[in-house]
Amino acid sequence: MSFNQAQQEAVSHNEGPCLVLAGPGSGKTLTIVGRIQKLIQTYHVSPEEILVITFTKYAAVEMKNRFFSAMKGTRPAVTFGTFHGIYYGILKWAYRFGPENILSEEEKRQMLLQIVNRKEIDEFEEEDFLKEIISEIGIVKNNGLKIEEYETTICGKETFREIYREYERKRNEERKIDFDDMLLLCRDLFIKRPDILKKWQEKFRYILIDEFQDINQVQYDVIRMLAAPENNLFVVGDDDQSIYGFRGADSRLMFQFQKDFPDAKQLLLDVNYRSSKNIVKNSLKVIANNEVRFDKKIPGMERKWGDTACTGSERIRWRKLLMWWNRSKNRWKQEFWAEEIAVLFRVHTDARAVVEALIDEKIPFQMREHLPNLYNHFIAKDIMAYFRLAMGQRERKDFLQVMNRPKRYLGRDCLPGRVVSFEEMRKFYCDKEWMQDRIDQFEWDLKMLAKMAPYAAIQYLKKKIGYDEFLREYATTKNMKAADLREVLSEIEEAAKPFQTMEEWFVHVEEYTEALKKKEQQKEQNQEGVRLMTLHASKGLEFHTVFLIEANEGRIPYQKAEKEQNVEEERRLFYVGMTRAKDVLKITYVKIKNGKEISPSRFVEELFEGV
């Protein structure tokens, strides 16, 4: 293996603590593998005494394979694993834990779903609700916080605490531990049993950690204990790529490492071998606005080509962007595969317009992660029910879906059969004139909707029928943010603009749903096509061309990022997206969305400062 000067210095590190700052494309995997090899071949460390920790199983397997390849056929008994995998192994040895004691993620989800149902909390109509609950439970556990002191952001304070306590009680009743418990139990074991701690300290005398910026407090506490007293702790990471605060990761622990190990050697892998000089320069210009970070000077690669561009328009025209890509291919006289193009976005809803354009243009695409279907949201289902009724269908389920959205005070008893008529409803309320008026208005509104194109019909539904007001009341009742619901409604409204009839819109919804379903089924297969993924999912990957879309204020930084530390993490996320690009980076933002003027992201403005 060939190393530059900084990599060689890191590889040659022998004993004691060492912090390696490794920016994007700086060859950190090569460096870690080189150091393991050096420990065994030059410093004669027993392979059994070396522990290498990564954050994902995929990364652990990749690191192991790279190491075996470097060792040219020999397979020394170095231990590679994730934090959870290593800690579970320790607990398994100490407590005889088995698979039956582990609460799977799906079991955890189902358990929480039951708890939420019992409490009559129906925010979970939002696809992200349970995911956020699980995330916040993880934050509490991973940082060793007291539930009484934790401030939730997703529902009422007491409601969250009740859910947490019920979940813990149910989990203990079933004698199960979740993945976060593994960390806590391991820490407690080492504190209570110094004899057991000593056994594992003697086993793993050299510890190497990849992606150290993603560590949480409990993981850090355990590692410090495990590395003592020799402190042969070699950690590699980039504070500028710390983007998992929502899972409990704390980039400040990289600075804490310096305090806890004042004699630690600090090294910088100072060359980005991935990205062009222009992309590196612009990405560093943005990330330099973060106050809490290690200062780094990192050059990029000199290339004949390379481009960074920001584009703002009233609407992003995806066909134009695809034409631009084709022109670029011709200009550089190179053949690029579609797989070398990535479209990155902050939240899943941003992908909708891209997917629709790719489907229309018959351009193949692939998804790295589950992409929630906008049309599965309860708001979309409400609109569909209204539209079907407007088109003359009279299914009872559609009436039940919307007859009190907004409140009309209609009871289920007025719908006797599977098929419903307004005459039957009037007969049921024959002695209540005020109810007759409500039914008349309901029928009249459906007749008006029937005359409209989908976009106009949604406008009428919002303003004339009062669906806007219903969403405000719904959000208040369910302790949700009305802005989140309005955003979903606006996105559906925007998606409806191209269609002249409700029939056309329904065909589109079906085609879109089928396309997503097909891609979901193919997710684990090797696929062809443009890569679509969130900024979080893009970490660790690289592409010839990157489209970073919807770079607008309120999107990135995300509207929920209210504190400065949250804004800094959002800037790091933007930086991660920028540095996925090798040669071409296209950042796009819109000037008008859902009929309103919106601003480009402050990160885009930082990019233009001084230009």
Secondary structure by P-SEA (a helix, b strand, c coil): ccccaaaaaaaaccccbbbbbcccccaaaaaaaaaaaaaccccccccccbbbbbccaaaaaaaaaaaaaaacccccccccccaaaaaaaaaaaaccccccccccaaaaaaaaaaaaaaaccccccccaaaaaaaaaaaaaaaacccccccccccccaaaaaaaaaaaaaaaaaaccccaaaaaaaaaaaaaacaaaaaaaaaaccbbbbcccccccaaaaaaaaaaacccccbbbbbbcccccccccccccaaaaaaaaacccbbbbbccccccccaaaaaaaaaaacccccccbbbbbbbbcccccccccccccccaaaaaaaaaaaaaaaccccccccbbbbbcccccaaaaaaaaaaaccccccccbbbbccccaaaaaaaaaaaaaaccccaaaaaaccccccccccccccccccccaaaaaaaacccaaaaaaaaaaaaaaaaaaaccaaaaaaaaaccccaaaaaaaaaaaacccaaaaaaaaaaaaaaacccccaaaaaaaaaaaaaaaaaaaaacccccccbbbbcccccccccccbbbbcccccccccccccccaaaaaaaaaaaaaaaaccccbbbbbbbcccccbbbbccaaaaaaaccc
